[in-house]
Amino acid sequence: MEKKVIVFATGNQHKVEEVSQILGENYEIKSLKDINCFDDIPETGDTFEENALQKAQYLHEKFGMNCLAEDSGLVVDGLNGEPGIYSARYAGAQRNDEDNLQKVLKELGDNPTRSARYKSVIALIIDGKNHFFEGTVEGEILKEKVGNGGFGYDPIFQPKGYDISFGQMDASEKNKISHRGEAVKKMVDFLNRSY
């Protein structure tokens, strides 16, 4: 079977690797760099769904390829849902993981409400049709960084039922329970059933 090529609307190589690993060998995931797209793709929606679809539509209209876009973030109950859709740039436009993570810790302070979830929404445009897949993982925000693995807020996020942070998990363990992993699995099930 010929591999189906899907362009992932991201410049984040971690995300490309994570999704490729879950999708398996029937699909080839290309990044924006792989197709020489260095555009600043707009993200002006008010929800993860709107942002994901906006990015996927931009790529589909410009390149006419099957594509997927994902918008995800950390939703912290003690911060009224922040950083939410602003997770990547919570501490400023420089999009620095460490600054973002430190801002969450600072804003949360000693707040006892530390429940949080990672949420991921994938918009897939394949053969001209739009499809959405969502994943969430519940957990809590630790008081300090634990572990150096993963990226983003992983070292301060401890998933429910675990006594280690995402930053302490290896990629395959994290993919089994992560928000993105769940959304990608739903997408894979759909692709396997439909194609």
N, C-alpha and C positions, 0 to 999 in steps of 0.2 A: 504494500500500500504506500502510495506517495504521501510524504509528510505534508500536512496542511500548515501553511505559513500564516502566523498571526502576528501583527505588529502590536507591541505593548506600548501604550502612550506614557512612557516613563524614561527618565534619564538615570533612574536609580538602579544600578546593577544588582544590588541586593534583592530587589523585588523581582527582577528578571530571572535571577537564579532560583529564587524561592518558587516562583510560578512554573518555571521549566521543570524543576525537580518533581513537582506534583503532577504536571500534565503528562509527563512521560514521553515516550519516543515517537508517538504518532504525530506530534506537533512540533513545529519549530517556532520558538518565540524570538522575534527580532525586537531590538530596542530602537528608540528613535535614532540613536547614533548609527545603528546598522543600516538605516535607510537614508542617512544623511539629512535628517530633520533636526534642525537646531532652533526651531521656532519657539517662542515663548507662548505656549499653548494656554489660552484663556481658561481661568477657573473662577467664574464670577457667581456661581450658584450659591444658594443658601443651605443646601443639603448635600450630603455625600452623593446621593443619586444624581442630582442636577450636575454636579461637578464631573462625575464619571462620564455621564452621557455627553456633556459638552466637549470633553477631551476626545472621546471616541468619535463623535460626529466631525470634529475639526479634522482629524486624521483621515477619516473615511472620505470626506469631501475633497481633501487635498490630494490624497494618494490612491483612492479607490481600492484600497486593500482591506481584507478582513482585519479587524483590529479590536483590541480591548483596552479599556482604561479602567483604572481603579482609583477610588478615593477612599481614604481610610483615616482614622484618627482615634485618639484617646478621648473618651468621654468620662469626666470625673464628677461624681455626684456632689462632692463637697465644694466644687467650683462651678456649680450650676451648669454642668455640661461642658465647660471649657476643658481643654482647648478645642475639642470638636473639629469642625472643618478647617480650623486654623492650626492644627497640630504641627504641621511642617514648618510654620513660620510664627509660632507662638511668641518667641522672644525677639522677633524681628525678621526683616527680609533676607538676612544672610542665611537663614535656614540651617542653623547650627544645632545638631542633636543635643550636645551637652548644655548649651544655653537654654534650650527648650525644656529639657528635663529639670534643670536647676530652677527654672521659673515655676514649674509645677510644684516642686518641693517647697519653694519659698511661699508661693501663694496659699498652699494648703496648710503650711505651718503645723500647728498642733491640732488642727481640726480632726475630731474623732471620726467624722464621716469620710472614710477613705475608699469606699466602694467605687469601682470604675469598670469600664469595659472598653475593649478595643472593638471598633466596628469597621467593616470593610464592605464596600459595594463595588461590584464589577459591572461595567456596561460592556457588552460584547456586541459588535456589529459584524455579523457573518452572513454572507450572501445578501447583503442589503437590509437585513432585519435586525431590530434591536432586541436584546435580551438582558435581563438583570439578575444578578446573583448576590446574595447577602450573607455575611457571616459575622458572628459576634463571639467574643470570649469574655466571660465575667471574671473579675478578680478584684484586687485592691492595690492601692499605692503604698509602697513601703516608705519608711522614714528616711532611707538613704539608699544609694546605689549598691546593688549586690550583683556581682558578675560583670564580665566584660564582653559577653557575646551579644549577638543580635544587633539591632540598631534602633534609633529613635528612643522611645521611652522604655525599651525592654528591661534595662537593669533596675527600674523602680516598679515594674508591674509584676505582681505575683498572681498567677491564675488560680482560680478557685479549685480547691482539692489538692493543691501542690504546696510544698514547703520551700520551693525555690522560685527564683524570678525567671522571666523569659531570658534575661541576660546570662543565666547559668545553664540554660538548656542548649543541647546541640541542635542543629538545624532540623534534622529529621524528627526529633522529639517535639520541637516547637510546631513544625508543620502539621503534626497530627491533631493539634488542638487549637492552632491559631485562627484568628478571625479571617485572615487572608486564605489560610489553608482550607477553611470551611467553605468560603465563597468559591475558591478555585475547584474544590471537589464537586460542588453543585454544578459548576460550569462543565467540568469533565464528564459528569454523569449525563448532562444534557447533550454534549458533543458526541459522546459514545452512542447515545440513543438515537440521535438525529442524523449522524453523518457516517 
